[in-house]
Amino acid sequence: MQRRGALFGMPGGSGGRKMAAGDIGELLVPHMPTIRVPRSGDRVYKNECAFSYDSPNSEGGLYVCMNTFLAFGREHVERHFRKTGQSVYMHLKRHVREKVRGASGGALPKRRNSKIFLDLDTDDDLNSDDYEYEDEAKLVIFPDHYEIALPNIEELPALVTIACDAVLSSKSPYRKQDPDTWENELPVSKYANNLTQLDNGVRIPPSGWKCARCDLRENLWLNLTDGSVLCGKWFFDSSGGNGHALEHYRDMGYPLAVKLGTITPDGADVYSFQEEEPVLDPHLAKHLAHFGIDMLHMHGTENGLQDNDIKPRVSEWEVIQESGTKLKPMYGPGYTGLKNLGNSCYLSSVMQAIFSIPEFQRAYVGNLPRIFDYSPLDPTQDFNTQMTKLGHGLLSGQYSKPPVKSELIEQVMKEEHKPQQNGISPRMFKAFVSKSHPEFSSNRQQDAQEFFLHLVNLVERNRIGSENPSDVFRFLVEERIQCCQTRKVRYTERVDYLMQLPVAMEAATNKVQPLEWPGVPQTKLICFLNCIHNSYCLVSLIYPLVFPRTSRFASFPEYLVVQIKKFTFGLDWVPKKFDVSIDMPDLLDINHLRARGLQPGEEELPDISPPIVIPDDSKDRLMNQLIDPSDIDESSVMQLAEMGFPLEACRKAVYFTGNMGAEVAFNWIIVHMEEPDFAEPLTMPGYGGAASAGASVFGASGLDNQPPEEIVAIITSMGFQRNQAIQALRATNNNLERALDWIFSHPEFEEDSDFVIEMENNANANIISEAKPEGPRVKDGSGTYELFAFISHMGTSTMSGHYICHIKKEGRWVIYNDHKVCASERPPKDLGYMYFYRRIPS
């Protein structure tokens, strides 16, 4: 055993004295109560520091607490020791060395390396033929930094030896954190590593596939051994076939096949006939390349064709990734990439854009010492800690350093000059922010816009002090509703965080002719102002013949996020993406969209609910009741359900349109189909509760505003006070989403005893005084903006493909493609999906 001082810059060096076995046991006795053996369900973090991106590969290694099993880098282990008093840590270090060369100059033959025992990912940028790894583990006792080399079975107490073995053999905590996720759901085929592929000269064309034994052109499978293209059977993917792929396996015994039309850069559907189940093929790219298929340029479409038999969308990937141009890697603060964890590019793109905003930088990285010092005992489960960790990792430059000159010279001599950028892994951050979310916790591709709103919600719930960085996105939308019969109007306001613009396909300037740009066929060029005009100036309908509605900005945000709604559903309800190019301006002026409020000569509508049928005996009931469920026109409900809409949504549509027919109810569905409770069952409490629910569509309160108990329960289950929940619901017409926003915008809420007494006394009588809350916090100002970032999507659906972010820094555009960060040469601003604008000071 030795005393370690040099590692922490302490006097004494590392030349400590050797101690006997009894001395080691005596040294550990005071700390034995704090040393635990990991139990089932314990998360053992031995790959990554809780406060930084240090790992066993880092210069200082990683320290794992033998009580909490949290890991800390050299800079943060002392903080944990001072905060918790835990003294015993396991120090893990992976050494990377260049392999010894043989007499002929090549590396010596590979041998089984028994010195690797840590369950870590090797550095993808290190050539395994040139480097070898050696893992080192030791116990370190604080505060004197005594070290005990491992393994040390003879000298260590049995409990310590068992605990050390359990920590070293533990698996990654992310594998067992959520067993319902798709991560590692499919098994790796046992035939993938040693799959035999015949050198028969077969090359698979990019389209026009047909079964080799029949005329089927759908549900085709490529055998990865001999390249045969054959049809499947119905049980492969619920589509028809004659089973020729299975017959071929029975005749030849070739085990693996991939479904044509599912091949994308992210993978494909692979089936093992021998194992009789879908499997993963980690070498799929190599196996497909054997038959001339490049995965990076494939996109999942049946029979290799796009809609209307146009050319494959190879060009979109090339243009957005700026392929064919020599991109210069960028290093230093603000130029750190994020590793792709498997369809995590949506998260990486959004977070790169978020942390390019000064308000988020100041809120998290600027408060790093305070946030880290006051973090909970388990910082991996704290949102602000993980946001600060990610922000520091991206902005510090600590994990984005250029290669040293000697490494560049060696790469040039080997003719392998490929500047390496490792990036940081957002695995711990993703595990926390996606916790309990059924989509983001999976390993599937997600919508960047949905994740952006999810992140804003988390920021709102975990604000730091009185400042909330997400305030820069919040703005108010004024909605004007006019009755077509009485011509009376109502103005209401709602909160929003991004501007969603539908694609105005009728405004395309080249619906037939392709653009002049090479490699971008059939792209529609659409003016951005037409999109704004269609969304924020023209009339959008809730009840087409009853209440037309228009929207304008009641306030302008400091940072305007614009989403181009490129995704829609075809007539067959298959998601598809508009193939459009939109001329997005660098400078944007939307001051003309400022709300004007009630105009001279306009008369306000009275407070009413949606069209309903009031029973004749309503006077004998507790106030007026809405129509009974049995009175809903079931024929209209079934007409809508046959179109593919959820049954409960159809019932609500018919109910809230007052049995006015399927056509009117259909328009209600189109307007509300993106709402989170769209498919939830119809609930009809007393007239007051339902009236306010219906009136929330219009932003008006009904005759009664008693919050429904089920909505109150939802809010209180989130940890808020009951009185706070009721007052928020009253202030927002019982709208759950707006009530949560009201709570977050009123952190100074104090329980009003008079309000509580009044509320309880009048609960049964449904007579509640009008609340006068403050409005949501917005940072209103000029409506003039400049573009500073945009996120682009490649692929045919938000559930597949790839996201890339471009950010303007220091006067030039930079492309963030997962871990690769380079200076952009041709930023594709016309092909973006989400655009980030900052206000220009007036």
N, C-alpha and C positions, 0 to 999 in steps of 0.2 A: 504494500500500500504506500502511496505517496501523497504528499500534500501539494495541491496544485495552486500556484500563485501566478505564474506567467500568463495563463490563459486570461485572467482578469486584470492584467497589468499590476499585479501585487508583488511586493518584494518577497523574496524567498525562492523564486524559480520553481522548478518541478523536481528538484532532486531531493525528495523527502526520504526519510529513513524507512527501512523495511521493518514491518511489525509482525509479531507472531500471531498465530490463529486466535489465541486467547485475547490478544489486544484488539483484533478486529471485532470479535464478539462483544467485548466490553465497550467498544466504541459505539456499537449499534444498539446496545441495550436501552438507552434513554429514548431511542426513536422507534423501537419495535411497535408500540401501540399505534403509530401513524402509518405503518407499512401495511398495505392491503393486497390481497390477491384478487384480481379482477373477477367479478361474478358475471353470470349471464345477464346481458343487458347493459353492462358497463361499456361506455365508449372509451376506447384507448386511442389517444391521438399520438402517433409517433411519426407522422409524415410532415406535420406542419405546425408552426407556432400559432398560438391563439391570438397573438397581437401583431404578427408580421408574417412574412412568407419565408422565413428561415426554415430550413429542413436539415436532415442529416447530411445532405450534400453541401450545406453552407459551410463557410470557413470555421465558424464557431460551433457547428453541430447543433444538436437539439437536446433539451433537457425535459424528461418526462417525470412529472410528479408521481411518486409511488403511493400517493393517497388518493388524489383526484384523477390521475391519469391524463391530465392536461399537459400539453407540450409548450415549451417556451424557448425562444432563441436566447442567445447570449445577452442581448440588451434588456430582456424582459424577465429573466428568471429571478433576478434579485427583487424585482417588484413583487412577484408572487410570493417569494420567501418572506418579505417584510409584511405583506398583507395577511398571510395565512399562518405563518410560523412553521410551515412544512419544511423539513430540513433535508429529506432524502430524495434525491432525483437520480434517474438513470440517464446518463449522457450517451447519446447515439451519434456516431460519426461514420460517414461513408467516405473512404479515400478512393480517389480515381487516379490511376497511374497508367502511363503509357506502357504497352507490352514490350517485353524484352525481344529484341530482334534476333533472328537466326543468322547463321553464317552467310546465307544468300541475301540477307537484307530484309526478308519477310518476317512476319511475326511467327513465333513458335506455334506448333500445333495446339489447338484448343484442348484444354483439360477441364475436368469438372472442378469448379471453383468452390471449395468448401468454406471459403472465407466470407461468403455472402449469406447472411442469415436474416437480414431485415426485409420485410415485405414492402419494398419500395419500388417505384417505377424508375427504371434507368433513364438517363438523360437521352432523349431522342436524338440529340445533335451529336452524340459521341458514337463514333464508329466502333462497333463491338470487336472488330478485327484488330483495332489499334489500341484499345484501352481495356483495362481490367479493373475490377472493383474489389475492395476489401472493407468489410464492416467491422466496426469497433464499438464495444459497449462497456460501460463502467458505471459504478455507483459513485455519486458525488454527495458528500455530506456538508451542508451549509451550517454556519457561516464560514467555517475554516477551509472549505473546499477540499476536504480529504477525498481521495480517489481510491476505489477498490476495483481492480480489473475483473472483468467477467469473461468466461465463467470461472467461478471460484467455489466449487462445491465443498471442498475440504474445509475451508475456513469460515464460510458463511453459515449462519443459522438456517435450519431447514425451511422455516417460514419465508425467509428472504429469498432463498434459492427458488422456491416454488413461485413466489411473486414475480421474480425476474424472468423465469421461464414463461410464465403466463403472459407477461407484457410483450416479450419478444415474439411469441407465437401468435399473438392476437391479430385478427384481421382488421381491415380498414373499417372505421365506424360508419362510413357511408354505405357499406354493403348491407348492414342490418338495421339501419336507422328507419327505413320505411320498406317493409317487405312487399308492399303493394305497388311499388314503382316498377317501371319497365327495365330498370338497370339490371343487367345480367339475367333477364327473364328467360331468354332463349339460350339453350346450351350450345356450346361450341362443338361442332361435329368432330368425332374422333377420326374422320377420314380427311379433314381439311389439311392437316400438316403434311401428309404424305400422299396427297391425291395424285394418281397417275393421269397424265394428259397425253393423248396420242398426238404425235407429230404427223398429222395427216393433211396438213395444208388447208384445213377448213377456216374460212374467214366469214364472220357474221356481218351482213350489211346492216346499216342503221335503220332500215325500214323494210316494208314489204315481206314480212315473215309469213310463212305458211307451214303447216304441219307436213312432215315428210311422208306421212302415210295416208293423209286425207286432205281435204280442202279447207279445213278450219284455219282462220286467221286470228282467232282470239284464244286466250287462256293457253298460251304457248310457253313451253319450258325448254331451256337450253341445257343439255347434258354437259357437265363440265369436264367429262373425260374425252368424249369423241366429237363434241360439237353438234350433235343431232338436235334438231328443233322439232319437238313433238307436242301434241296436245295433252292436257291434263284431264282429270276427272272432276266431277262437280265438287267433291269434298275437299279439294285443294283450296279453293277460294270462292265457293258457292256459285261458280259459273260452269257452263256446260263444257263437255269435252268427250272424246271417245276413249280416253285412257291409254293412248299410244305411248305416252312417256313412261307409264308404269310397265306396260308390256315390254318396252325396250330394256328397262332395268331387269326384268325377269329373264330376258333372253341373254343379256350381256353382263349383268352384275355391276354396272357402273352406278355408284351410289348417289352422287350429288347432282342436283339440277337447280337452275335459277330461273325465275319467271321473267320472261321478256316483257318489257313495259314497266317494270318496277325498279330498274337500275338507275340510281342517281349517285351523285358524289358521296351521299351519306350511307349508301348500302343498297341492298336489294332483298327480295324474298327468296330464300334458299331452302330447299326441301331435301331431306335425306330419306331415300327409299328404304335403306337398310335399317335406319333408326326409327323410321315411320313417324317423323315429326319435323316441324320447321326448325332450322338450326342456324347458327352463325358460322360464317366462313371468314376467319380473320385474314385470309390470303385471297379474298375475292378479287381484288384489283389485279393481282398477278394471274389468277386463273382466267379472268375475262380477257386480259391482254393477250393471252395465248391464242385467242380467237379473233384478235384485232379489235377488241372493244375497250375504249378508254372511259373508265368510270367518271372521270372528272368532267367529261363532256356529254354525259348521258342524263336524260331527264325522263321521269316516269310517265309514259303515255302508252296506252294500249296500241300495239302494233307499230310503235315507234313514230306515230304521226301526231301532230298537234291538231287542234280544232280546225275544221274545214280543210284538212290535208295540207296545211302550209308547212313550211320548212321547220325543222327542229329549232328550239330556242337556244342554240349554241351561242349565238352572238350576245345575248343578254349577259351571260356569265363572263364572257370575254371583255365586254365593254365595261361592266361595273367593276370587275377586278383589275381592269387596265392591263389585260394580258397583251403581250407583244411589245410592251415598253419596258425599258430598263429602269426599274424603280430603285431609288437610293434609300437604303435603310436609315432610319432615324433613331438616335439614342439620346438618353438624358431625361431630365424631369419632364413629365407629361407625354413621353413617347414610349411608354411601356405597354406591351400587348397583353392579351388574356388568352390563355390556352383554351382550346375547345374541348369540353368534357364529353362531347357527343351531343350534337344538336343544342349547344349552349350559346351559339353565336347571337341569338336574339338578346340574351342577357348582356353579353360583352358589348354589343353595339350601343345599347341603351346606357350602360354604365359609363362608357367612354364619353358619350355626349353629356351625361349628367355631371361628371366631374370636370368638364371643361367650363362649367359655370362658376364664377367666383363665389356666389352665395353658398353653394354646396361645399366648395373648398374651404371657406372660412368656418362654416358650421361644424365640419367634421375634422378635417386635417388641422385647421387653425386651433381647434380645441383638443387636440390629441392628448396632451399630458393630463388634462382634467378628465377626459372621457376614460382613458386607460386607468388612471388612479382610482376613479370611483366606479369602475365597472363591477358587475356582480361577481360572485365567486366562480361562476362558470361563464367566462366571457364569450364562449362559442355560442351561447344562447341569448346574446344581447344584440339587438339590432344596431344601436349606435356604435358599439365597439366594432362590429363587423363592417359597418359602413366606413368608419374611420380607418380601419385596417386596409380596406380595399382602396380608399382614396389615397392613403399614404403610399401604398404599393404602386399606384399608377402615377403619382405626381412627384415622388421623391427622387426618382432616377436611380435608386439603389439597385433595382432589378433590370436596368436597361443601360448596360455599359458596353461600349464598343470593344471589339476584340483587340488585344494588345498587338503591337507591331510584329512580334515574333510569330504569333499565331497566323497573322496574315501572310507572312513570308512563307511559312510552312504550307499553307493552303495553296498558295500560288505555285510552289514547287511541286505539289501533288496534282496540280491542275484541278483543284477542287475548291476554287474560291467562291464559296457561298456564305456570305456573312450570316452568322448564326444569331437568332433572336429567340431566347427561351420564353420570355413572358412569365406571367404569374398565373397560378391556378386558382380560379374563384370557387373551388369546390366547397369550402367551408361557408362562404357567403351564400352560395346557391342553396346549400342544404338548409340554411336558416330561413332565408326569405321565401323559400318554396314550401316550407314545412306546413303540412295540413292542407296544401292546395293540390287538388287532384291532378291538375294539368302541369303546373310548373315543377312539381316534385317528380314528374316522370322524366324519362330520357327521350321524349319526343320533341320535335320542333314545335315552337309556340309562336304566337303573334307578338311582335315587338311592341305594338301599341297597347295590347292588353297588359303586358308586363310593365310598361311605363306607368299605367294607371294603378297597377298593383303596388308598384314601388312608391308612388305618391301617397297612396293610402297608408303604407307602413311609415313613411316619414311623418305624416300627419299624426299618427297614433303614438309616435315615439319622439316627439319634438324635444329639442334641447333648450331648456329655459323658455323665455318668451319669444325667441326668434324661431321662425319656421322657414327653412329654405324653400319649401314647396310653395310658399306664398307667391313666388315669382311667376308661377304658372297659372294661378287662380284668376279667373275673370268672371264677370257677370254677363249673362245674356238676357236681353229684354225680348220677351215674346209678346206679340200683338195678336189678339184674337178678335175677329169681327163677326158678328151674326149677320148672315146673308139676308135675313128677313127684316130685322129691326135696324140694321146698320150700326148697332151699338158695339163698342169695343171694350176690351179689357187689356191692360198691360201688366205683365208679371215678370219676375226675374228668377233666374236659376243660376247655379254655380257650375262652371265647367273648367276643365284644365287643358283641353286641346281643341283645336278647330278641325272638324271633320268635313272634308269636301268630297262630294260625289264626283265621279268622272263624267264630264259633259260630252259624251260620245257624239252627240249631234253637232258639236262645235268642232269636230275634227276637220282639219284643212286638207288632209290627203287620205280619204277613206279607201281609195283604190290604189293610187300610186304609192310605191314605197319611197322612203326617204333617200336622199342622195348618199347618206353615210353608208359605207360598205359594211355588210354583216348585220344590218338591222332591218330585215325585211318586214313589210306590212306594219310598220310602227305608225300609230296614229299621233299626229302632232296636235296638241290641244293647248289653247291659251289658258294660262292660269287664272286670268281675270274672269273667264267664262265660268270656271268652277266656283269661284267666289260668288259670282252673280247668281248662279243657280241655287247656291246654298243659303246665302245670307241676304238676298234681295228679292228674289221671286217668292211666290206663295208656295208654302208646303202645306199639305192638307192633313188634318186629323179626321174631321168629319167632312167629306168633300162638299156636301150641299148645305152644311150647317155652320161650321166654324172654321173658315180659312185662317191660317196662322203665318206670320212672318217673324223673323228673328233679326236682331241687331245687337251690337256690343253695347252693354250698359257701362262697361269699363274695359280698358285695354290692359292686358298683362304686361309685366316687365319682359318676360320671355314668352313668345308666341310659338306654340307647337302646332304644326299643321300636318294632318294625316290625309293622304290621298287615298280614297276608298277604291282601291283597284280590284278588290276581291268581291265576287258576287256569286250567284248560283245560276246555272243554266236551266233550260226548260226541264232537263232530267234531274234537277236538284244536285248535280255534281258541282262542287266548288270549282270556279275557274277564275283566272286573272286577266284583267284587261291588258292587252298588249299596247300600251300607250307611252308616249313621250310627251311630257308636259313642260312647257317653257316656264320654269320657276325663276322669278326675278331675284337678283341679289339684293335690291332695295325694294321694300314693300310699304305702300302707304294705304292704310285702310281707315283713315280718319272719316271718310265719307260714310262709313258703316256705323258711326256713332249713333246710339239710341237717342230719340228725340222726345219720348214720353207722350203724354196726352196732348193732342194738337187742338188748336181752336176749332170749335164747331163739332168736335167729337163728343159723344155721350157714352159714359161708362155703362157696361153691363152690370146688372145686379148679381149678387152672389147666388149662383145656381149650381146644381149638379148636372151630370150628363143626362140625356133624355132617358127618362124612366117611366114606368107605369105605376101609378099610386093606387092601391086597392081602395074600394069605396068605403070600407070599414076602418080606414086608417085612424079615424078619430078615437076609436075604441082601443087602439093599441098605444104602446109607449112611444109617442110621437109617430112620425111617418115611417113606414117600413118600405124597403125596396122590394122588387118583385121576388116572388118565391122561386127557388130553383126549378120547380115543376112548370113554371110559366115561361121558361126559356124556350125559344123556338128550336127544337131539336133537329128539324130538317135543315135549318141554316147551319147548325153545328156540324152535322154530318157532311154537308157540302164542303165545308172548310177542312174537315178532317180528311176527306178523301184527297185533298190537295197535298197532304203530307204534313200539315201542322199538328202540333200536340193537341190532344183532345181538350185538356183543361184550358189551353190558350184559346181554343175556339169558343168554349163556353164563356170565357171572360169577354171575348170580342163581341159576341151576340148580346151578352148582358149589358155591357157598357155602351152599346149603341142602341139600346132600348128596343130590341127585336125589330130593327128596321130593315133586316134582310141580310143575305150573305154578302152582297157587294159592299155595303157600308161596313160590315164587320171585317171584310177582307182588308179594307183600307186601314182600319184600326190595327190589325195584325201587322201590316207593313210598317206602321209607325212605331209599334211597341215591341217588335220581335227581338230587338237587341237588349231589352231590359233584363236584368238578372232574374226577376221573378216571372218572366214571360210564361213559363210552362208550369208554374205552381198552381195548385188548386184554387178555385174561386172561393173566397171567404166573405161572408155577408153578415157582419154584426148588425146592430141596430142602425137606424137610418143615419144617425149622426156619424158613426164610424165609417159606414160605407159612403156616405155623401162626401166626407172629407177625403176618402180614398179616391173617389171619382173626381172630386174637385181638384185633387193634386195634379191631375192631367192638365188642368187649366191654370193651376197655380192659385186657386181661390179656396177659401174656407167655406164650409157649409154652415148650416144652422147650428151645428153642434161640433165640438172639436175634442171630444173625449178620446184619448189615444187607446187603440185596441190593446188588450193585455198581451196578445202574442207578440206584438211589435215591441212593447215595453220589455218583455222577457228577453227578446233577442239582444237589446241594448244592454240590459243589466248583466246578461251572461258574458259580456265583453269586459266587465269590471267597473262599469259606471254606476253611479248612484241612481236609485229608482226615481227620486225627485228630479235629478238632472235629466234623466231620460224622458220623463213626462213633460217637463218644461220645453225640452228640445223638440219633441214631437208636436206639441201645441204651437210652437213658433214656426213650424214648417209644414203645417197641414197634414201631420201624420205620415210624412214621407220619410221612410227609413234612411235612404241615402243622404237626403238633405239634413235630417236630424243629426246624423253622425258628423256631418260637416259643421253644423251649428255647434255641437259640443266641442269639436277641435278648435273652432274659432273663438270659443269662450272659456279659455283655461282659468279665468279668474272667477268662474261660477262659484257662488256661495249659497248654501241652503237658505232660502227665504222662509222663515217660520210662518209669516202671514200667508204666503203662497201655499205652503203645505196644508195649513189648517183649512184654507178656502177650498183647496183641491179635494181634500178628504170629505169635507162637509157637503160638497156639491157633486160628488162622484155619482151618486145614485140619481140625482135630479138632472144630471147632464147640463148644468148651468155653470159655466166656467168663465171667469173674466178674461178679457183679451190680453194676451201677453205682448209685451213690447220689447223684444230682444234687439240687440244690436245686429247689424248686417254682417255678413262674412268679410274677413279681412282681405282686401285687394290692394294692389299697388298700381293705381290708375295713373295714366299719363298719356303721352302722345301715342298716336297710332302709326308711327313711322318706324320701320324695322330694317335690319340688315341680316342677311343669311350668314350663319357661322357654323352650321353643322347639318348633315342630313344622313339618314339611314336608308340604305337600298336593300331591296329583297330580290333574290334570284330564285326562280322556280315558278311552279304553277299554282301553288297554294301556300297560305300562311303555315300550314301544318307540314310543309316540306321545304326543301331548298336551303338557302343560305343567306345570312345577313352580313352586310359590311357597312362600316361607318366612315364618313369623311368629315373632318373637322378642320376649320381654318385657324391656324395658329401662327403667330409671328408673321402675318402677312402672306402665308402660303397654305395651300391645302395639303392635308396629310391623310393618307388612307390607313385605316385600322382594320385589318383582315385577320381576326383572331390574334395570334401571337406576333404576326408580322406587322410592323409599323414602318411605312415608307413615305417619302415625299411624293405627292400625287402629281402626275403629269397632265392627265386629262380627266378631271373630276366629272363624273356623269350626273350633273345636277338635274338633268331632265328625266332621269330614271329613278328618282328617289321615291320612298314610301312614307317617311316621316321627315319633316323639315323643322329645324330649330332656328328661330329668329330672335335677335336681341334688339331691344328698343334703342333707337338713336336719340340721344338727349336733344331736346328742342332748344 
